[in-house]
């Protein structure tokens, strides 16, 4: 019976020995004026690779994610969690290995760019269109998005430019826009770290709803309680390598031993 259930699971994301390498220009810090630095760059020429530093951010990571799973990504700062999400979303090319996805991955991060000079209202519309929603769908879900975000609880902020928002308000609106649509693969980078406990609870409930509708969710968070409350599986990355992959409680137990928390 277990083998039959295994066969019925539908893969949504497959990472096969995935390596991601960043190339950073001007890695060394030199002395002198900006004019002198520009002169040195021009002399090097565009084809010269000197001064380019390679950062091996993801190292041979392999896993298969299945429809209906909520997967937490944990690890120390700089362990490659956000880089892995960006690669799954198709935003970073693989140095070696492959990423295969079934359906359209959507990446939501607290640093995702919204248009600061436009109102929250306009950003809801543009964000919905960018996710493939029709104008009619956006119209139907608009009030739910605003209510879910809670940004109007202390004033009519949805009609104000985004530049007037706090970072927490902007992050809550981003999450609310993304959560208004059912996703094949939804990746959330630290979104639950923003806002008060009331909003975090609403977010966790919404993630569970999305999971029930047969999507796959990846959640990057340093909040182990959010991972426990939301995810049934955890990938633990350290220094770009997949250190452990398994049930949430088992992986978090080992991770907490490692961090001493």
Secondary structure, 3 states (H helix, E strand, C coil): CHHHHHHHCCEEEEEEEEEEEEEEECCCCCCCCHHHHHHHHHHHCCCCCCCEEEEEEEEEEEEEEECCCEEEEECCCCCCHHHHHHHHCCCCCCCEEEEEECCCEEEEECCCCCCCCCEHHHHHHHHHHHCCCCHHHHHHHHHHHHHHHCCCCCCCHHHCEHHHCCHHHHHHHHHHHHHCCCCCEEEEECHHHCCCHHHHHHHHHHHHHHHHCCCEEEEECCCHHHHHHHCCEEEEEECCEEEEEEEHHHHHHHHHHHHCC
